[in-house]
Amino acid sequence: MQFEIVERDETWVAGLPVRSPKRALGELRDRDLEAAWSAVLHQDLAGPLASAYTDYTGELSTYNTQIVGYQCESLDQVTRGHLAARLPRGTYARFSSVGNFPQVMTDLWTQIAFAEEHNQIKRTFTGDFECYPHAYKIDLYLAVDPR
C-alpha cells in the first residue's frame, strides 16, 4: 500500500453538497451522491472534476459534507446554486487507485485504512480533496499532521 506525503497549496472545490453518510451501513451505493454527480456532469463546469470532504463531525470522523463538482481558482468561477469549499494549504497524504467503479473506491479506502491502522498517517480532518486524472483513476489527498 503506497502513498506519498505532499505539500498542497490552498484548493477550492465548487459543486453540490451531500451530507454523508446517508446510505445504510454496508451499502456501497449512495443515491444522494449519485444524484449530485449526475446533476454536476450535465452542467458546464469551470474546472476539472473534483470533490471535497469538509465539515467533519468530531466524534464521527466519517460524517462529513462532500462537495461534488469541480476545482476552481476563484469564487467568480462558481456556478450559481453551487457551494464552494476551501481546503487549506498544508500537508496531505496522496493515495491513488486505478480501476473500475466501485472496486477503485474499495481499493483506495483499503489503502487508507491500512495506513491509519499502522500509524503511518494521522489525519487532521481539516478538509480532504479528491480529483480524477482520467476516467479510471482517483487521487485522494487526506490532510495529515506533518511528521
N, C-alpha and C positions, 0 to 999 in steps of 0.2 A: 504494500500500500504506500504509494508515493504521494507526497505533497511538497509544496515549495513555500517558504516564508518570503513574502514580498512587501515592499512599501508601496502604498497606493495614494494617489492624490485624492482630494475630495471628488466624489462622484454623485451625479444627480440622475435619478430614475423617475420618470413620469408614467402615469398609466392609471389603471383601475385597481382599487383596493379590494382585497379579500382577507377577512379575518380568519385565521387558521388556528387549530384545525376545526373544520366544520364537518368533516366526514366521520363516520362511525369508526371506532377503533378497529384495526385490522383491515379496513377498506383502503385500497390504493387510490380509487377514483374520488375526486372532489368535484362535484357538479358545479359549485360556485366558481371554483378555479377554472374549470373548463369553459364556463360561460364567459368569464372575464377574458381569457385568452382568445376565444372565438370573436368577441367584440373587438378586441385590440387588433387582431390580424385582419380585420375587414376595414381598417382605417389607414389613412396616410399618416405615417409616423415621422417625427423629426430626427430620429436617430436609429441605431441598431437595436434589435430586440434585447431586452434585459428585464431583470426582475430584482426587486429589493425586499429584504426582510427587515422590518423595523418594529418598534413598539413592543418589544418582548415583555411578557409578564414575568416579574421577578421570581415567583415561586414555581412557575411552569414555563421553563425556557423554550418549550415547543409551541407555546401560544403566542402568536405574533400577527402583525399585519404584513401581508405580502402585496407589494405594488407590482402589478403585471403590466409590462409595457415596453418602454424604450429608454435608452440612455440619451440625455440631453445636456447641453452645455450651459443653458440659462433658463430662467423662468419664462422668457419670451418665446421659447420653443414648445412650451407645454400647451397641448390641445385643450380647448375649452371643455370643461367637465372632467378632466383628469386631475389627479393629485400628484404632487411631486414629493419625493423623499430625498433628503440629503444624507449621504453616507460620509462620515468624516475621514479626513486624511489620517493614515495610520498603518499599523502592521496587520497584515492579513495572511492567512494560510490559504493557498490556492490549491484546490482539489479539481481534478479533471476526470471526465469519463466520456467514452465514445461508445455508441451503440444505438439500439432502437429503444423507444419508449415502450413499456415502463422500466425495462431492465437497466437502462442507462441511469435512471434515478436511484434504483436499488443499489447498483454498484457504487455510485457516488456517496450515498449515505452510509454504506458499509465501510468505505474508506474513512469517513469522518468519525463514525462510532469507534473504529479501531484506534484512531489517533487520540481520541478523547479517553478511551478506556486505558490506554497505555501512557497517559500523561505526556503525550508528545505535543499537545497544544492545550492552552487554557483560553477558552472563548471569553470575550468581553460582552457580547450581546449588545454592542453599540450600533449594529447595523451590518447586514451581510448583503452581498451582491452576486448575482448570477448573470452570466452572459453566454451567448451561443455563437462561437466562431463559425460553425457551419451546422447544417441540419441534424447531424448526428453527434455533436459534441457539446458538452456543457462544462463551463469553467465556473466554479463556485468559490467565492472569496469570503472566508469567515474572519471577522475581526477577532484578533487574538492579542494576548499580552506579549510584548516583546520579551524575549528571554535573554 
